[in-house]
Amino acid sequence: MVRDDCVVVEPPGFFFGRFPPDFSSIVLGTAIMSQGSCTANTPAPEQVKLSQLRAKTDHQLRDLIDSTLHVGLSFAALAEVEESAGDGAYARSFERAYRALADVQKLLPVLNEEYRQGLDPKFIELREALDRLGRNRGKPSSFSGICSS
């Protein structure tokens, strides 16, 4: 079977002349089939680079989201301590924790499902901490409806 995308090479007579007549067609047929198979199944270098770049970007984005969740949880814990101590800085810490949750919520849809599932527990933990803090202040828990993952 001859393919249009394969290169046909004529055998040099001095080399294949020493072997049986059907040997050159066997060797060349194998080479052409191998070349055609490799070319058809090998992704273009641009595709490989794009895949590698996407994987690197996904990893960096996951690290950014993970760090933002960690910061949000830290501010939520700080807000709980400040609130129990009667410190007026409570509102500022609460706002920073809420902002972290909102930032993460915007970025989560960009991640693939596997990465997103790995971050869900921290996301839920931050959302629940903010719900608790909102209830303690007498406000309705509005975060569960707004920030559902």
N, C-alpha and C positions, 0 to 999 in steps of 0.2 A: 504494500500500500504506500503510495507516494503522497506526501503532504506538501501543501503549497508553502508552508512556513519553514520548511527544512532546506538546508543547503546541500546540494548534491555535489560530491567531490569525485572527480574521475580518478581512478586508481592509476598510479604511475606504472607503466608496463614493466619496467625493469625490476620492480619489487614483487608484484603479484605474478609475474611470469614464471617464477620458480615454484609456485604452488598450484594445486589442481584448479581447473577453470572455475568451479563454483565457490572456491574459497574467498575470492575477492568480494563476491556479492554477499556472502555471509558476514564478513567483517564489516563491510560498508553498511549493510542493512542494519546490523546491530548498532553501529555508531550513529546512524541517522535516527533510528528509533530511540536510542538513548538520548540523543540531543533533543529530539522533538518532545520526549517525555519530560526531560528536565526543564526545557524552556516553557512548556505549557503549565507546569505545576509550580514553578519558582516565581514568587511575587517579585515585582519590579523593585529596584533599590529604593525608589521613592516611597513605595508602599511600606516597605520595611522600616524606613526612617520615620514615616508618619505614625506607624504603630508603636514604635519605640518612644516617640515624642508623646503620644497620647498616654501611654503607660506611665511615663515619668510625670506628666502633668496631673494625671489622676492621683498618683501617689503624693505629690506635693499638695494638691487640693485637699486630700484626706488629712494630711498632717496639719494643714491650716485650720480645717474644720475641727479637728481633734483639739488643737491648741485653743481655739476660740471657745469650745465647750468647756475646757478646763478652766479658762479664765472666767467664764460665766458662772461656773459652779463655785469658784473661789469667791466671786463677788456676792453670790447668793448666800454663801456661808457667812461672809462678812456682814451682810445686811441683817441676817438673823441675829448675830452677836450684837451688832449695833442697836437693833430694835430692842432686844432684851435688856440692854444697858441704858436705854432711853437716849441714845446718842442721835442727834439730828442728822448726822451723815448717812443715816439709814437710807433715805430717799435716793441719794446719789449712788450708793452701792447697788440698790435695787434697780435703778435705771441702767447702770452698766451691765448688770446681769441680763436684764431684759433686752438690751441692745445686742448682746452676744447671741442670745437666742434668736432674735430676728435676723441677724446676719447669717447664722447657720441655716436657718429655714430657707433663706434665699439661695444658698449654695448647695444644699442637699440634692435637689433634683438633677443637678449636673453630674453627680456621681453615678457610677453603675450600681446595680442592686447589691452586689456582694459588699462593696465598700460601705454603702448606706446601712446595711444591716449591722455591720460592725460598729457603727456610730450611734445607732438607735438607742441603746441603753443609756448613754450619757445624755442624749437629747431629751429623752423622757425624764431622766432624773432632774435635769435643769428645769424643764417645764413644770414638773411637780413641785420643785422647791419654790419657784415663782408663784405657783398657785397657792401654796401654803402661806407664803409671805403676804400675798394679796388678801387671803382670808383673815389673817391675823390683824390686818389693818382695817378690816371691816368692808373691804371691797369684794365684789363678786369675782369668782375665779374665771377670768376671761381668757386665760392663756390656753386652756385645753381646746377651746374651739378655734382660736386664731392660729395656734401653732401645732396643728396635728401633723404628724409625719406620714 
